[in-house]
Amino acid sequence: MNTRIDRITDPERIETVVIGGGQAGLATAYHLQRRKRPFVILEASARVGDHWREHWDSLRLFTPAALSHLPGMRQPGPGWSFATKDEFARYLEDYVARFGLDVRTGVQVEGIKRHGDRYLVTTGEQCFDAAHVVLATGAHREPRIPTFASELEPGIMQLHSSEYRNPEQLQAGNVLVVGPANSGSEIALELAATRDVWLAGRKVPVFPVRPTSLAAHVVMRAFFFMAFRVLTSKTPIGRRVRPYIRANPAPLIRVKPRDLVAAGVQRVGRVVDVRDGRPVLEGGSELDVANVIWATGFQADFSWIDLPACQGGDEPAHERGVLTDEPGVYLVGQLFQHALASTFIAGVGRDADHIAGVIASRSGRLKPADHEASAALTGRAQREASTGRGR
């Protein structure tokens, strides 16, 4: 139990707390604001968009600007351009400014606990008393690294892909990149320009065309139609493919296998163990490497939430983001939350709209005093939005 919660006697009262100021949290706030529901967004980073700024230096979005926007505001630039990570981070900051969203940065949420029919959300020495809590921290919370990674010899430099920035970060010598999906393949291709690189893991699907080609306009729009309308939790085919999509990497978008071959990247099988401090591949062969980058993805972590529905740390049971066993707590930004499109930047808005609608319908049962207390916290944001300030 989080004893810090018990020490706080004067929490700040608010109708909805949105945890996470990335695309999922901002889309949720947009739809809450449209329904004139008061809220506050709590973001752990110092600036909105910092999660994107912390990716590797050369990263660009895998989907074009026309298909990578949040509700109410398109990305700047040509529709078929691919924003850099810093450009998209600026877009998120501009989004907050345009709609006057109440985002409190540098606020790390430590715990959530039931308090009668409401929730206490603790952030250091602060506490919020909320009727609704939206968990918009996304599906990519904790790096997934094999347990045997700790057995590699100390002289091998190890990084998770979330820590990788550029080749200069690594020590001299060759590199083993573990995980051949989009992140691993892009990092391996970049590193191959200056050193020997192995890329380990099973083959992954490949998007049939390059995203910058003319054919991609047609193929990608058809793919997005399928992701939004066909592959959903409401269709038989969507329900069948959902477990597979959640358990397997997305298709390679920008880097193709032939690009890796041309760059000299050596493809090897899965890393399954460590022997004498060296990584062991399936089949038993060892690799003598100076650096290892674990492009092995992320795992859900809800262990910091002191609620029965979140015990065990795994993603809690939900119906389109509405927790089954915890009324008043919601998810936005999870993989295939409602559809394959839930995974995409442009797709998170539909899930956010649904959650905001549920909150608005349930908030009608709140007492007038609850509305007055919570409205005071976001009145400025709502006034600016209603006057069109920043548009």
ZAMARGU-4260 file (C-alpha; in steps of 0.2 Angstrom, whole numbers, plus 5000, padded with zeros to 4 digits):
<rodrens>
0) 5000/5000/5000 | 5006/5017/4996 | 5007/5025/5013 | 5010/5042/5006 | 4992/5043/5001
5) 4987/5041/5019 | 4997/5056/5024 | 4989/5068/5013 | 4973/5076/5020 | 4969/5090/5008
10) 4969/5083/4990 | 4965/5093/4975 | 4947/5089/4969 | 4945/5086/4950 | 4932/5077/4940
15) 4945/5068/4928 | 4964/5065/4930 | 4972/5060/4914 | 4989/5052/4917 | 5001/5054/4903
20) 5003/5069/4891 | 5008/5060/4875 | 4996/5058/4860 | 4984/5046/4870 | 4982/5059/4884
25) 4981/5074/4873 | 4967/5066/4862 | 4958/5061/4878 | 4959/5079/4884 | 4953/5086/4868
30) 4937/5075/4868 | 4934/5079/4886 | 4935/5097/4883 | 4923/5096/4868 | 4911/5089/4880
35) 4914/5103/4893 | 4921/5090/4906 | 4934/5097/4917 | 4951/5088/4918 | 4969/5089/4922
40) 4983/5080/4913 | 4998/5074/4923 | 5014/5072/4913 | 5030/5065/4921 | 5042/5073/4908
45) 5048/5091/4909 | 5040/5095/4892 | 5026/5089/4882 | 5034/5078/4868 | 5050/5073/4878
50) 5046/5055/4876 | 5048/5057/4857 | 5064/5068/4859 | 5072/5054/4869 | 5071/5042/4854
55) 5087/5039/4843 | 5092/5055/4834 | 5088/5049/4816 | 5071/5043/4820 | 5056/5048/4808
60) 5038/5043/4810 | 5034/5027/4800 | 5017/5034/4794 | 5015/5051/4784 | 5008/5067/4791
65) 4991/5065/4783 | 4989/5049/4793 | 4998/5054/4809 | 4988/5068/4817 | 4977/5070/4833
70) 4959/5075/4832 | 4956/5093/4828 | 4973/5098/4821 | 4983/5091/4807 | 5002/5090/4806
75) 5011/5104/4797 | 5020/5101/4781 | 5015/5090/4765 | 5003/5076/4769 | 5015/5063/4763
80) 5030/5069/4772 | 5037/5059/4787 | 5040/5070/4803 | 5056/5068/4813 | 5054/5064/4831
85) 5058/5082/4836 | 5045/5089/4824 | 5032/5078/4831 | 5037/5083/4848 | 5034/5101/4843
90) 5017/5096/4835 | 5012/5089/4852 | 5017/5105/4861 | 5008/5116/4848 | 4993/5105/4850
95) 4992/5109/4869 | 4994/5127/4865 | 4981/5128/4852 | 4967/5120/4863 | 4973/5127/4879
100) 4974/5110/4887 | 4978/5110/4906 | 4995/5099/4906 | 5005/5099/4922 | 5023/5094/4917
105) 5036/5087/4928 | 5023/5077/4938 | 5027/5059/4941 | 5011/5049/4947 | 5016/5037/4961
110) 5000/5028/4965 | 4981/5027/4963 | 4970/5021/4976 | 4951/5019/4979 | 4943/5032/4991
115) 4925/5028/4993 | 4917/5029/4975 | 4932/5041/4970 | 4951/5039/4967 | 4966/5047/4976
120) 4980/5050/4963 | 4997/5054/4972 | 5011/5063/4964 | 5025/5066/4976 | 5018/5077/4990
125) 5003/5081/4979 | 4986/5072/4979 | 4971/5073/4967 | 4954/5067/4972 | 4946/5061/4956
130) 4929/5053/4950 | 4938/5046/4934 | 4956/5042/4930 | 4962/5039/4913 | 4978/5029/4911
135) 4986/5036/4895 | 5004/5031/4898 | 5003/5019/4883 | 5007/5001/4879 | 5026/5005/4879
140) 5030/5008/4898 | 5044/4996/4903 | 5058/4989/4892 | 5058/4971/4890 | 5075/4963/4892
145) 5079/4944/4894 | 5084/4939/4911 | 5100/4931/4905 | 5106/4948/4899 | 5114/4951/4916
150) 5125/4936/4913 | 5135/4944/4899 | 5152/4949/4903 | 5154/4966/4910 | 5165/4972/4896
155) 5150/4971/4884 | 5141/4987/4883 | 5122/4984/4884 | 5108/4997/4879 | 5090/4994/4876
160) 5084/5002/4860 | 5075/5016/4871 | 5092/5021/4877 | 5101/5021/4860 | 5103/5039/4852
165) 5117/5037/4839 | 5133/5027/4835 | 5145/5038/4845 | 5136/5031/4860 | 5144/5014/4858
170) 5161/5008/4862 | 5173/5003/4848 | 5169/4986/4840 | 5155/4976/4833 | 5137/4976/4838
175) 5124/4963/4841 | 5106/4971/4838 | 5093/4959/4846 | 5076/4961/4838 | 5073/4963/4819
180) 5057/4973/4819 | 5057/4992/4814 | 5067/4999/4828 | 5080/4985/4828 | 5082/4985/4809
185) 5083/5004/4808 | 5097/5005/4821 | 5106/4990/4813 | 5106/4999/4796 | 5113/5015/4804
190) 5126/5006/4813 | 5132/4996/4798 | 5139/5011/4790 | 5153/5012/4803 | 5155/4994/4810
195) 5151/4976/4809 | 5133/4972/4814 | 5123/4956/4818 | 5104/4957/4818 | 5096/4943/4828
200) 5079/4936/4828 | 5066/4928/4818 | 5060/4935/4801 | 5046/4948/4803 | 5033/4953/4790
205) 5037/4967/4777 | 5026/4981/4771 | 5024/4977/4752 | 5030/4995/4746 | 5041/5008/4752
210) 5032/5022/4762 | 5039/5036/4750 | 5033/5028/4734 | 5018/5032/4724 | 5011/5015/4727
215) 5011/5018/4746 | 4998/5031/4744 | 4985/5018/4739 | 4992/5003/4749 | 4993/5013/4765
220) 4976/5021/4764 | 4969/5004/4761 | 4978/4997/4775 | 4972/5011/4787 | 4954/5007/4781
225) 4956/4989/4786 | 4964/4994/4803 | 4950/5006/4807 | 4935/4998/4800 | 4938/4979/4798
230) 4951/4973/4811 | 4941/4978/4826 | 4935/4970/4842 | 4917/4970/4834 | 4922/4959/4819
235) 4925/4941/4819 | 4941/4943/4809 | 4947/4957/4821 | 4944/4946/4836 | 4954/4932/4828
240) 4969/4942/4823 | 4970/4953/4839 | 4980/4940/4850 | 4992/4938/4835 | 4995/4957/4832
245) 4997/4960/4851 | 5010/4946/4852 | 5020/4949/4836 | 5030/4964/4829 | 5023/4976/4816
250) 5028/4974/4798 | 5045/4982/4793 | 5039/4999/4785 | 5054/5009/4779 | 5069/4997/4780
255) 5068/4981/4769 | 5078/4965/4771 | 5087/4969/4755 | 5093/4986/4762 | 5101/4976/4777
260) 5109/4964/4765 | 5116/4978/4755 | 5123/4987/4770 | 5132/4971/4776 | 5121/4967/4791
265) 5123/4949/4795 | 5106/4941/4800 | 5107/4927/4813 | 5094/4917/4823 | 5087/4921/4840
270) 5098/4924/4855 | 5093/4911/4868 | 5106/4910/4881 | 5123/4916/4888 | 5138/4905/4889
275) 5155/4911/4897 | 5149/4929/4896 | 5144/4928/4877 | 5127/4928/4869 | 5122/4911/4862
280) 5111/4909/4846 | 5098/4895/4844 | 5108/4881/4837 | 5122/4884/4850 | 5134/4895/4842
285) 5142/4910/4852 | 5145/4928/4846 | 5160/4938/4852 | 5153/4956/4852 | 5158/4972/4860
290) 5140/4980/4861 | 5123/4973/4862 | 5107/4983/4859 | 5091/4975/4865 | 5078/4980/4852
295) 5066/4968/4861 | 5051/4979/4864 | 5042/4984/4880 | 5030/4976/4892 | 5015/4983/4901
300) 5017/4988/4919 | 5002/4993/4930 | 5010/4987/4946 | 5011/5004/4953 | 4992/5005/4954
305) 4985/5000/4971 | 4969/4993/4964 | 4963/4974/4963 | 4960/4975/4944 | 4979/4980/4942
310) 4986/4967/4953 | 5000/4957/4944 | 5006/4972/4934 | 4998/4966/4918 | 4985/4975/4907
315) 4969/4974/4917 | 4953/4967/4909 | 4943/4980/4899 | 4930/4983/4886 | 4936/4996/4874
320) 4947/5004/4887 | 4933/5004/4901 | 4940/4993/4915 | 4929/4978/4918 | 4931/4977/4937
325) 4935/4995/4941 | 4922/5008/4937 | 4930/5025/4935 | 4947/5019/4928 | 4950/5019/4909
330) 4964/5015/4897 | 4969/5024/4881 | 4984/5020/4870 | 4985/5001/4872 | 4989/4990/4857
335) 4974/4985/4848 | 4963/4993/4862 | 4948/4992/4850 | 4955/4990/4833 | 4972/4988/4824
340) 4971/5007/4822 | 4972/5010/4841 | 4991/5007/4838 | 4993/5022/4827 | 4994/5040/4831
345) 4978/5044/4821 | 4969/5030/4828 | 4970/5034/4846 | 4958/5048/4844 | 4943/5037/4841
350) 4947/5027/4857 | 4949/5043/4866 | 4932/5049/4860 | 4924/5033/4866 | 4932/5035/4883
355) 4927/5054/4885 | 4909/5049/4880 | 4908/5036/4894 | 4915/5048/4906 | 4903/5062/4901
360) 4888/5050/4902 | 4893/5044/4920 | 4898/5062/4926 | 4880/5067/4924 | 4877/5057/4941
365) 4890/5068/4950 | 4884/5080/4963 | 4884/5099/4958 | 4897/5102/4971 | 4909/5090/4962
370) 4906/5099/4945 | 4910/5116/4953 | 4925/5111/4962 | 4933/5102/4947 | 4927/5115/4934
375) 4938/5128/4943 | 4954/5119/4939 | 4951/5119/4920 | 4940/5134/4918 | 4954/5144/4909
380) 4958/5130/4897 | 4939/5129/4892 | 4937/5148/4890 | 4952/5148/4879 | 4946/5134/4868
385) 4928/5142/4867 | 4936/5158/4860 | 4947/5150/4848 | 4963/5157/4856 | 4978/5150/4847
390) 4969/5143/4832
</rodrens>
